[in-house]
Amino acid sequence: MAPVVEELRHRGRFEQILLSTAQHREMLDQVLAVFGIEPDIDLGLMREDQDLVDLTSRSLRALATAFTELSPDAILVQGDTTTVMAASLAAFYLGVSVGHVEAGLRSFERRNPFPEEVNRRIAGCLADFHFAPTARAHANLIREGVHPARVHLTGNTVLDAARITLSRHSSFSDPQLEGIDADADVVLVTVHRRESHGEPLRSICAAVRTLALTVPSVRIILPVHLNPRVRSTVLAELDGLDRVRLVPAMAYQDLLLLMQKSRLIMTDSGGIQEEASFLKKPVLILREVTERPEVVEAGFGRLVGTDSDRIVHAASRVLLDEQVYERMTQGENPFGDGFAATKIADFLEQELGLEAEQSKVEPSLTGQPA
């Protein structure tokens, strides 16, 4: 959402209030710092090892109270899908218009990804306008009965954020990352999903261990997620292993720069699938299904699930077979042109009845004329 925040701020025709539910405080704060953003309202809803019922109920109450006090003309929602769903429902109850950024993503399996798939479907029923990142997401919403006039194909703001960040940062903020062996095959691994907790995550770790032991050229870097269930498993399985570096959750700009240096990315993250496509990097998707099938269709991604042998086989081919690597880096990015925020702001000006400036204006922070 940061590029949208910047774009609306630059135009000066919106009274913008940024509200955060503040899950994973440490991770949130470092990302906000990259963009110089500070929430106007911080609900601070994070609880240690919280479950979905508790989080959803507290979020709905807190968001409804905030919306009642603020009485906004519209809300924009994006990010953690439990927050998106709760915010959309609270706004719907109060008669406030909802704009869903990154709308229309579907896997068509209710429990995979969990709970995102159902949360997104509920938000799709509640939103008044939908900003779809791809043509497929746009078509998904139309098939679900959303009126075509309410669906707007914008591309994904994830690309805006990556483009803006890389234009502002050319070196790592963490000096330890500067020491990555330039001659090594860097493999970035990220894992955090709920459906991977337990045995699936141990199987992923087993694949990482096998690659480290059998492919001498690799240097595997794994930022350890703050979720205690993820952290305990990863540390137990991989701590102290040669050619594997376990690092704290890294700053956003460092993650992007590391992706640029990587030969291969292995992840269960949706956003990283999109960023890999933007950077034209091969990505192995550590899930059975993805709500971003465009990554696979464009050739950048392969679904490998969590089976250790399957992961090792696919990763070895990318690392050792130059033809396989080349085929996975030649596609066209399917997630837009990196200026989704401009399109979203243009629509909001029209939808909320704001008059466009007639005189020539300066370029916006996101790189397009406002």
WOKAHU-V820158 format. One record per residue. RES is the residue in one small letter. SS is DSSP state (helix for helix, strand for strand, loop for the rest). Layout:
((RES/SS) (RES/SS))
//
This chain:
((m/loop) (a/helix) (p/helix) (v/helix) (v/helix) (e/helix) (e/helix) (l/helix) (r/helix) (h/helix) (r/helix) (g/loop) (r/loop) (f/loop) (e/loop) (q/loop) (i/loop) (l/loop) (l/strand) (s/strand) (t/loop) (a/loop) (q/loop) (h/loop) (r/helix) (e/helix) (m/helix) (l/helix) (d/helix) (q/helix) (v/helix) (l/helix) (a/helix) (v/helix) (f/helix) (g/loop) (i/loop) (e/loop) (p/loop) (d/loop) (i/strand) (d/strand) (l/loop) (g/loop) (l/loop) (m/loop) (r/loop) (e/loop) (d/loop) (q/loop) (d/loop) (l/helix) (v/helix) (d/helix) (l/helix) (t/helix) (s/helix) (r/helix) (s/helix) (l/helix) (r/helix) (a/helix) (l/helix) (a/helix) (t/helix) (a/helix) (f/helix) (t/helix) (e/helix) (l/helix) (s/loop) (p/loop) (d/loop) (a/strand) (i/strand) (l/strand) (v/strand) (q/loop) (g/loop) (d/loop) (t/helix) (t/helix) (t/helix) (v/helix) (m/helix) (a/helix) (a/helix) (s/helix) (l/helix) (a/helix) (a/helix) (f/helix) (y/helix) (l/helix) (g/loop) (v/loop) (s/strand) (v/strand) (g/strand) (h/strand) (v/strand) (e/strand) (a/strand) (g/loop) (l/loop) (r/loop) (s/loop) (f/loop) (e/loop) (r/loop) (r/loop) (n/loop) (p/loop) (f/loop) (p/loop) (e/helix) (e/helix) (v/helix) (n/helix) (r/helix) (r/helix) (i/helix) (a/helix) (g/helix) (c/helix) (l/helix) (a/loop) (d/loop) (f/strand) (h/strand) (f/strand) (a/strand) (p/loop) (t/loop) (a/helix) (r/helix) (a/helix) (h/helix) (a/helix) (n/helix) (l/helix) (i/helix) (r/helix) (e/loop) (g/loop) (v/loop) (h/loop) (p/helix) (a/helix) (r/helix) (v/strand) (h/strand) (l/strand) (t/loop) (g/loop) (n/loop) (t/helix) (v/helix) (l/helix) (d/helix) (a/helix) (a/helix) (r/helix) (i/helix) (t/helix) (l/helix) (s/helix) (r/helix) (h/loop) (s/loop) (s/loop) (f/loop) (s/loop) (d/loop) (p/helix) (q/helix) (l/helix) (e/helix) (g/helix) (i/loop) (d/loop) (a/loop) (d/loop) (a/loop) (d/strand) (v/strand) (v/strand) (l/strand) (v/strand) (t/strand) (v/loop) (h/loop) (r/loop) (r/helix) (e/helix) (s/helix) (h/loop) (g/loop) (e/helix) (p/helix) (l/helix) (r/helix) (s/helix) (i/helix) (c/helix) (a/helix) (a/helix) (v/helix) (r/helix) (t/helix) (l/helix) (a/helix) (l/helix) (t/helix) (v/loop) (p/loop) (s/loop) (v/strand) (r/strand) (i/strand) (i/strand) (l/strand) (p/strand) (v/strand) (h/loop) (l/loop) (n/loop) (p/helix) (r/helix) (v/helix) (r/helix) (s/helix) (t/helix) (v/helix) (l/helix) (a/helix) (e/helix) (l/helix) (d/loop) (g/loop) (l/loop) (d/loop) (r/loop) (v/strand) (r/strand) (l/strand) (v/strand) (p/strand) (a/loop) (m/loop) (a/loop) (y/helix) (q/helix) (d/helix) (l/helix) (l/helix) (l/helix) (l/helix) (m/helix) (q/helix) (k/helix) (s/loop) (r/loop) (l/strand) (i/strand) (m/strand) (t/strand) (d/loop) (s/loop) (g/helix) (g/helix) (i/helix) (q/helix) (e/helix) (e/helix) (a/helix) (s/helix) (f/helix) (l/helix) (k/loop) (k/loop) (p/strand) (v/strand) (l/strand) (i/strand) (l/loop) (r/loop) (e/loop) (v/loop) (t/loop) (e/loop) (r/loop) (p/helix) (e/helix) (v/helix) (v/helix) (e/helix) (a/loop) (g/loop) (f/loop) (g/strand) (r/strand) (l/strand) (v/loop) (g/loop) (t/loop) (d/loop) (s/helix) (d/helix) (r/helix) (i/helix) (v/helix) (h/helix) (a/helix) (a/helix) (s/helix) (r/helix) (v/helix) (l/helix) (l/helix) (d/loop) (e/helix) (q/helix) (v/helix) (y/helix) (e/helix) (r/helix) (m/loop) (t/loop) (q/loop) (g/loop) (e/loop) (n/loop) (p/loop) (f/loop) (g/loop) (d/loop) (g/loop) (f/loop) (a/helix) (a/helix) (t/helix) (k/helix) (i/helix) (a/helix) (d/helix) (f/helix) (l/helix) (e/helix) (q/helix) (e/helix) (l/loop) (g/loop) (l/loop) (e/loop) (a/loop) (e/loop) (q/loop) (s/loop) (k/loop) (v/loop) (e/loop) (p/strand) (s/loop) (l/loop) (t/loop) (g/loop) (q/loop) (p/strand) (a/loop))
//
